[in-house]
Amino acid sequence: MGSTQGVRHPTFRVLDAMDAPHGGRILRLRLQSGEAPSIRELRDARLRAVSPDGRSTIVNVRGFAVFGGHPSDNRLARSGRIDIHVDQEVSGPTVGAHWEIRPA
């Protein structure tokens, strides 16, 4: 999602967030609006997370959690759900449920 080609601009809602075993956070996301990005676009992407009360932080996608099944473009387009492993800004707030995730 590094480039903004077309009017794709996906917005995801965080369904659940938890600390990852070896650092970072696991975010379970559901596509809320826009067109589903490809897995390639999400890999190593920089995303902006916005809380329900307006606070925001930047997260960097490290990879994908596979406990929900192997991520694929087809699965993301069909279900609108994906689990991502992210690193957050050190000084930023901790991303939790109900936050919105958008391209940075």
N, C-alpha and C positions, 0 to 999 in steps of 0.2 A: 504494500500500500504506500510505497514511497512516492510514486507519481500519482497525480490526480487526473487520469484520463477519463473523459466523459463525465457523467453525472452519477457515478456509482455511489460515492460517499456512504458507506455502510455505518450504521449505528448499532452497537450491541448493548445488551443489558446484562449485568453480572448477576447470575442466578445464585452462585455460591463462591466463596473465596476461602482459601486455606493456605497455611504455610506449607511449602514444599519440603520434603525430607532433607535435601542437600542445598538449601538456600533458595531464595526467591519465593514466589507465591504461585499457586495454581488457581486460575480463574475459570469458572464454568460460565460460558457465554451463550446467549441466545440472540440471534439476529432480530433486531427490532424494526429497522427500516433500511431501505437501500438494497442494493444488489450484493449478494454474497461474494466476498473476495475469494481469490484462489488461495490454496494453501501456500503456494510460492510467494504470493503477495504478503501473506501474514508472517511468514518466516523472517526473523530478524527485523520486523517492523517496529517502528516507534509509534506508540499510541497515546492519546490523551484520555485520562480517566477523570470523570466529573462526578462528584458526589451529589446526592439529592439536595444538599444545602448549598451547592455551588463551589465547594472547594475542588481544586483539581491538582493532578500530578501527571507526570509522564511515566509510562511503563515501556520497557523494551522486551519484546518477545524473544525468549531463549529457545523455545521449542514447544512441543505439544505433549500433553499428558495422554497416555494411551489406555488408561483404565476404562474409558468409555468406548473403546474401539479405535482402530487405526484411523486417523483423520484422512479424509480424501475430499477432493473438490465436489464430487457427486454427493457424498454424505452431508457436507456442509450446505450445499444448495437445497437438498431434499429436506433435511431436518432443521436447518438454521441454528444448529448447536455445535459448539466446539469447546474443548478444554485446552487452555494455553498455559504455559509455564513462563512467568515473567520476572524480571528484575524491576524494582521500583527505585525512584529517586530516593536517596538517603534522607534528605530533609523533608520530603513530601509526606502527606497523610497516607495511611494504610488503606488500600482499596478493599472494599467490602461489598456485600450484597446490595443490590439496587443501584449501583453506580452505572453510569453510561460510559461506553468506550467508543472512541472515534479515532480516525487517522489524525496524527499530530500535525 
